[in-house]
Every structure is written in C-alpha cells, then in structure tokens.
Amino acid sequence: MLSDLYEFKKDLSKRGVFFCLSGPISQNLVAEIGSTLEQKMSLEDTSKSTVLRVFSTVVENAQNIMRYSDEKEETLSLGIIAVGYEGNHYFVLCGNMVENDKVEGLRKKLVKLQKMDKNQLKEYYREQRRKPPPEESKGAGLGFIDMAKKASRTIEFDFKKINDKFSFFSMKTVI
C-alpha cells in the first residue's frame, strides 16, 4: 500500500481532485476543511460567491454523512468527500453507505430534483421550507434542494449495491 500512495495521488490529480477526505466526519473537521478550501480557492482568485457555493455544498454533504451514513465507528459517521476541477467548474463529490431499504426513497427525491429547472427548484425550496421536516429527517430536509439550486448543472448520483444490507451512495455537484 505504501508504494501505491503516490499512484493514488496521481490518479486523484488526473481526475481533477485537489482535496479528498475518506473516513470519520465531524463538525470540527468540517470547519477546518472550509478554512482550507477558502484559502486554496482565494489563491486562485475564485469569486467569493463561488467559494461560498462550494463551501456550503461541502458542508451540506458533510452534514448528510454525519446524519445519515449507515457506516459508523462508535458515534462517528464514515464517508468520503472530494473537491476538484472539471473544465471551468468546481465539483464536490461525496459518498457514504446507506441501508438498501433507503435507496428507493433517496432515488425518488433526487430524480425529482434532476427534472426541475432553476425556477422550479426555487419554488420547491420555498414550499418545503413552509412544511415541517419529514419524520425520518434529522434536519430540515432542504439540503439536496439547496445543492441542486447552487449547482451549475443537474446533480448526479449513483447507488452501488455492496451486499444484501448496504449500498454505497455517491453524489456529484458541479458548481
């Protein structure tokens, strides 16, 4: 493994990834990630609005991992977050394990968002803000909608079945 680490780094760079974290995610870690990303993007003369959109997308993904990942070490939720470039845009990737019985519900929510344009997303966000959070939600239930609104193109997602109990949920947001 040690001898492959440089190859892993080169592979990430080849894919445009300049930041990657895999493992336990905590609120303190998210604050540090934000600070690091802000410094890096400021060095590249990235606009403040783009920095804020990338950072808020990273935070929302980290919160989703902390709240909903079904892979845990004690009280810490496990997942992966990566940030990189694709053409003239930044992207944020995230992934975590979910129980197979949650896959269809998540898929329905995300497909619905994929079919909406920016105006429809704004209106849907307003509608959802007026409602109480869904019973199964550990937050306000607005995160995916907010990320879709901030994205420069349709969010992408995938579920890879790992075994009879778990699937790996992956999402990509291009800013």
Wavefront OBJ file of the C-alpha trace (Angstrom):
o trace
v 0.000 0.000 0.000
v 2.777 2.422 0.864
v 4.318 2.013 -2.562
v 0.932 2.769 -4.211
v 0.265 6.028 -2.370
v 1.959 8.197 -4.995
v -0.027 6.438 -7.746
v -3.215 7.125 -5.779
v -2.267 10.828 -5.511
v -1.526 10.983 -9.261
v -4.859 9.322 -10.025
v -6.721 11.893 -7.939
v -4.871 14.723 -9.719
v -5.625 13.189 -13.118
v -9.320 13.202 -12.171
v -9.106 16.883 -11.131
v -9.384 16.210 -7.389
v -7.342 18.589 -5.222
v -8.935 17.716 -1.867
v -10.101 14.333 -0.603
v -11.098 13.031 2.815
v -12.209 9.494 3.493
v -13.129 8.367 6.979
v -14.913 9.757 10.010
v -16.541 13.168 9.555
v -17.127 15.596 12.447
v -18.373 19.167 12.772
v -14.905 20.366 13.863
v -13.351 18.751 10.825
v -15.869 20.444 8.524
v -14.842 23.866 9.860
v -11.172 23.090 9.136
v -11.993 21.798 5.657
v -13.860 25.024 4.963
v -10.932 27.139 6.047
v -8.514 25.131 3.903
v -10.754 25.275 0.818
v -11.297 29.006 1.250
v -7.535 29.622 1.409
v -6.849 27.451 -1.655
v -9.630 28.978 -3.730
v -8.639 32.515 -2.716
v -5.130 31.845 -4.017
v -6.749 31.040 -7.361
v -8.729 34.313 -7.400
v -12.009 32.433 -7.208
v -15.012 34.718 -6.739
v -16.449 34.968 -3.218
v -19.823 33.686 -4.432
v -18.221 30.562 -5.933
v -16.178 29.969 -2.759
v -19.378 30.223 -0.702
v -21.301 27.868 -3.010
v -18.519 25.257 -2.935
v -18.131 25.565 0.840
v -21.874 25.332 1.514
v -22.068 22.253 -0.733
v -19.202 20.611 1.171
v -20.892 21.460 4.497
v -24.249 20.101 3.347
v -22.631 16.866 2.126
v -20.679 16.502 5.375
v -23.871 17.026 7.396
v -25.628 14.388 5.302
v -22.806 11.954 6.032
v -22.846 12.785 9.759
v -26.641 12.410 9.980
v -27.428 9.611 7.561
v -24.381 7.407 6.902
v -25.129 3.851 7.963
v -21.412 3.118 8.347
v -20.190 4.168 11.770
v -17.263 3.881 14.162
v -18.744 4.329 17.611
v -20.552 7.697 17.288
v -18.674 8.905 14.188
v -20.202 8.532 10.739
v -17.948 7.448 7.876
v -17.936 8.741 4.336
v -15.874 10.393 1.634
v -15.790 13.970 0.341
v -13.691 15.198 -2.578
v -13.398 18.596 -4.262
v -11.848 19.258 -7.640
v -11.982 20.962 -11.011
v -13.794 19.931 -14.149
v -13.251 22.335 -17.015
v -14.025 25.791 -15.655
v -16.094 24.493 -12.737
v -15.511 23.104 -9.291
v -17.155 19.850 -8.299
v -17.942 18.277 -4.951
v -18.205 14.504 -4.649
v -19.494 12.725 -1.588
v -20.339 9.182 -0.693
v -21.462 7.034 2.190
v -23.102 3.732 2.969
v -26.876 3.535 3.211
v -29.120 0.634 4.045
v -30.691 -0.872 0.937
v -34.222 -0.132 2.163
v -33.449 3.627 1.969
v -32.209 3.580 -1.634
v -35.544 3.955 -3.456
v -36.676 6.864 -1.266
v -33.419 8.717 -1.883
v -33.521 7.909 -5.588
v -37.070 9.306 -5.911
v -36.087 12.572 -4.179
v -33.029 13.056 -6.358
v -34.706 12.136 -9.657
v -37.437 14.656 -8.848
v -34.781 17.361 -8.365
v -32.991 16.370 -11.582
v -36.163 17.075 -13.556
v -36.548 20.630 -12.199
v -35.141 23.824 -13.703
v -33.742 26.655 -11.518
v -37.111 28.410 -11.102
v -38.862 25.175 -10.167
v -36.105 24.399 -7.641
v -36.504 27.852 -6.035
v -40.271 27.425 -5.746
v -39.960 23.862 -4.440
v -37.436 25.061 -1.845
v -39.892 27.765 -0.670
v -42.713 25.216 -0.453
v -40.611 22.761 1.531
v -39.429 25.461 3.978
v -43.045 26.069 4.981
v -43.597 22.389 5.824
v -42.416 20.613 8.981
v -39.373 18.358 8.434
v -40.116 14.808 7.278
v -40.392 12.305 10.130
v -37.278 10.363 9.099
v -35.244 13.565 8.668
v -32.640 14.669 11.179
v -32.555 18.144 9.642
v -34.903 20.431 7.773
v -34.857 18.201 4.659
v -33.743 21.045 2.392
v -30.115 20.075 1.740
v -30.484 18.295 -1.591
v -32.754 21.059 -2.902
v -30.273 23.737 -1.837
v -27.380 21.907 -3.501
v -29.396 21.476 -6.702
v -30.155 25.224 -6.689
v -26.446 26.096 -6.328
v -25.280 23.632 -8.974
v -24.357 24.837 -12.449
v -25.816 21.626 -13.901
v -28.007 18.760 -12.789
v -26.727 16.877 -9.756
v -25.593 13.332 -10.473
v -25.918 10.342 -8.162
v -25.412 6.606 -8.041
v -26.088 3.664 -5.750
v -23.706 0.697 -5.822
v -25.109 -2.359 -4.080
v -22.440 -3.698 -1.737
v -24.305 -6.634 -0.189
v -27.792 -7.664 0.994
v -27.841 -4.914 3.615
v -25.899 -1.920 2.228
v -25.399 0.206 -0.872
v -22.828 2.944 -1.420
v -24.498 6.261 -2.239
v -22.431 8.680 -4.371
v -23.338 12.201 -5.425
v -21.649 14.824 -7.615
v -22.480 18.522 -7.579
v -20.833 20.818 -10.141
v -20.638 24.470 -9.081
l 1 2 3 4 5 6 7 8 9 10 11 12 13 14 15 16 17 18 19 20 21 22 23 24 25 26 27 28 29 30 31 32 33 34 35 36 37 38 39 40 41 42 43 44 45 46 47 48 49 50 51 52 53 54 55 56 57 58 59 60 61 62 63 64 65 66 67 68 69 70 71 72 73 74 75 76 77 78 79 80 81 82 83 84 85 86 87 88 89 90 91 92 93 94 95 96 97 98 99 100 101 102 103 104 105 106 107 108 109 110 111 112 113 114 115 116 117 118 119 120 121 122 123 124 125 126 127 128 129 130 131 132 133 134 135 136 137 138 139 140 141 142 143 144 145 146 147 148 149 150 151 152 153 154 155 156 157 158 159 160 161 162 163 164 165 166 167 168 169 170 171 172 173 174 175
